[in-house]
Amino acid sequence: MVDTQTELTDPTDQDPTDLTDLTRRLVHAGTASDDQIQALVDAAGLDAVARALGEEICFRCPEPVNPMPIDVALDVGHRDQERRLVLHVVRDRPVRLREDRPGTIWSQVGIGVTDLVRRLYGRGDRRMTGDFRNTFLPSPDDPESLYSMFSELSTLLSSAAQATGTVMAGCAPRCPDLGELSLRYGSDKWASFHWYTPHYERHFASLRDEPVRILEIGIGGYEDDPGGSSLKMWKRFFHRGEIFGLDLYDKSELNETRLTALTGDQNAPEELIAIAEEHGPFDVVIDDGSHMNEHVHTSFRTLFSYVRAGGLYVIEDLQTAYFPGFGGSSGDTAEPHTSIGLVKRLLDDLHHREYEQRSDTEPSLTQRTVVGVHMYHNIVFVEKGVNGEDGLPAWMDASAWDALGAK
Ligand SMILES: C[S@@+](CC[C@H](N)C(=O)[O-])C[C@H]1O[C@@H](n2cnc3c(N)ncnc32)[C@H](O)[C@@H]1O
């Protein structure tokens, strides 16, 4: 049997400058314990490990798609140290580690060395989020330079997102399917200000091969661009699916097989009902529309009944629950009228059998049919089904247990 500890850190045959040897040890470390990974980094030195990991990431990165050259900083932490790798990312060139003085850093990702080793050499199905922090446009030295390039800002932002997405794809054991599609079609659901696609992959896995009906509120786009990036991404992802988009503005020029752009107001229940009666029921509804808290409530209240059992209702950009300009709360607690207030209510509804209700009130639709509330940073997946599991009978409350314990 291999002694993993010796295998990982034995200094006798270890040359920190020998990348092959170090990489072999890192591969072993991918499935070892945190202590073993840390011991390996202590022995080999963070510089050498960061360098080896950086080379691996460059190799794994897909072809960059960003037209504007972007330097992405990858800060690798270990105990109280940090090493910065700068990856230069631009279309038509392989990603490379910068040896020279980097340009302005437009995107920064920080990750612990243990998590990075696990990402690269750990199990292929590990969770692809929740182990890094990131910042876009981290306070440039000279903010004036940013203002002066305002006209290029949207290209800069999308290039920074694409470059970061490329680097994060290089930090993955497998190609993150939806992340790649998101970059390809220009959706902002991954590697921009949002990191949603791994959550979508997790929750959509069982639907992927089904002839699903998907409705996404909010199609996106600008004056000279009809948008539809995410609709195209869903059409590609759900290869048997029918995709509907809903927007305030007419975007019917996007219509093609399996993709229909509908016009309507997500805050007008009668318009939503007409659409749902004609095109529903849906397996999935995604709210990525105005993100006004009132609108989020109206759409959910109206459309949740048109989600099929076993389906999902997804709400993106829950951060507006804390934005007064969007009808959100101003403090650090999201109030009931906000999107996060709605989610909190659903948690209570999921547990409605656990609290006392007036015997003459029928359980509401959400009390009867919400069977899961999966909450992540700024996004929630509400799962629909039959909420029929019984709780403890009322007589078996804490006092009953106390009485039993006393016997
Ligand atoms: C964030 S963009 C959608 C991005 C798109 N879902 C994507 O992922 O590519 C928001 C869209 O919501 C639309 N919108 C704003 N208010 C709306 C409303 N009341 N009803 C329907 N759509 C609305 C806007 O016109 C805009 O196209």
Ligand as a Chemical Component Dictionary entry (heavy atoms), coordinates in Angstrom:
data_LIG
# 
_chem_comp.id                   LIG 
_chem_comp.type                 NON-POLYMER 
_chem_comp.pdbx_formal_charge   0 
_chem_comp.three_letter_code    LIG 
# 
loop_
_chem_comp_atom.comp_id 
_chem_comp_atom.atom_id 
_chem_comp_atom.alt_atom_id 
_chem_comp_atom.type_symbol 
_chem_comp_atom.charge 
_chem_comp_atom.model_Cartn_x 
_chem_comp_atom.model_Cartn_y 
_chem_comp_atom.model_Cartn_z 
_chem_comp_atom.pdbx_ordinal 
LIG C1  C1  C 0  -31.498 41.377 -17.200 1  
LIG S1  S1  S 1  -32.303 41.564 -18.747 2  
LIG C2  C2  C 0  -32.623 39.904 -19.162 3  
LIG C3  C3  C 0  -31.417 39.130 -19.540 4  
LIG C4  C4  C 0  -31.748 37.767 -20.098 5  
LIG N1  N1  N 0  -32.614 37.014 -19.213 6  
LIG C5  C5  C 0  -30.470 36.979 -20.320 7  
LIG O1  O1  O 0  -30.097 36.190 -19.417 8  
LIG O2  O2  O -1 -29.843 37.115 -21.371 9  
LIG C6  C6  C 0  -33.841 42.162 -18.227 10 
LIG C7  C7  C 0  -34.908 42.190 -19.274 11 
LIG O3  O3  O 0  -36.146 42.332 -18.604 12 
LIG C8  C8  C 0  -37.003 43.121 -19.408 13 
LIG N2  N2  N 0  -38.063 43.715 -18.557 14 
LIG C9  C9  C 0  -37.977 44.806 -17.759 15 
LIG N3  N3  N 0  -39.158 45.035 -17.146 16 
LIG C10 C10 C 0  -39.996 44.056 -17.558 17 
LIG C11 C11 C 0  -41.366 43.760 -17.289 18 
LIG N4  N4  N 0  -42.093 44.509 -16.457 19 
LIG N5  N5  N 0  -41.907 42.694 -17.899 20 
LIG C12 C12 C 0  -41.194 41.917 -18.753 21 
LIG N6  N6  N 0  -39.882 42.151 -19.042 22 
LIG C13 C13 C 0  -39.310 43.206 -18.459 23 
LIG C14 C14 C 0  -36.067 44.152 -20.021 24 
LIG O4  O4  O 0  -36.634 44.679 -21.208 25 
LIG C15 C15 C 0  -34.808 43.345 -20.258 26 
LIG O5  O5  O 0  -34.770 42.840 -21.572 27 
# 
loop_
_chem_comp_bond.comp_id 
_chem_comp_bond.atom_id_1 
_chem_comp_bond.atom_id_2 
_chem_comp_bond.value_order 
_chem_comp_bond.pdbx_ordinal 
LIG C1  S1  SING 1  
LIG S1  C2  SING 2  
LIG S1  C6  SING 3  
LIG C2  C3  SING 4  
LIG C3  C4  SING 5  
LIG C4  N1  SING 6  
LIG C4  C5  SING 7  
LIG C5  O1  DOUB 8  
LIG C5  O2  SING 9  
LIG C6  C7  SING 10 
LIG C7  O3  SING 11 
LIG C7  C15 SING 12 
LIG O3  C8  SING 13 
LIG C8  N2  SING 14 
LIG C8  C14 SING 15 
LIG N2  C9  SING 16 
LIG N2  C13 SING 17 
LIG C9  N3  DOUB 18 
LIG N3  C10 SING 19 
LIG C10 C11 SING 20 
LIG C10 C13 DOUB 21 
LIG C11 N4  SING 22 
LIG C11 N5  DOUB 23 
LIG N5  C12 SING 24 
LIG C12 N6  DOUB 25 
LIG N6  C13 SING 26 
LIG C14 O4  SING 27 
LIG C14 C15 SING 28 
LIG C15 O5  SING 29 
# 
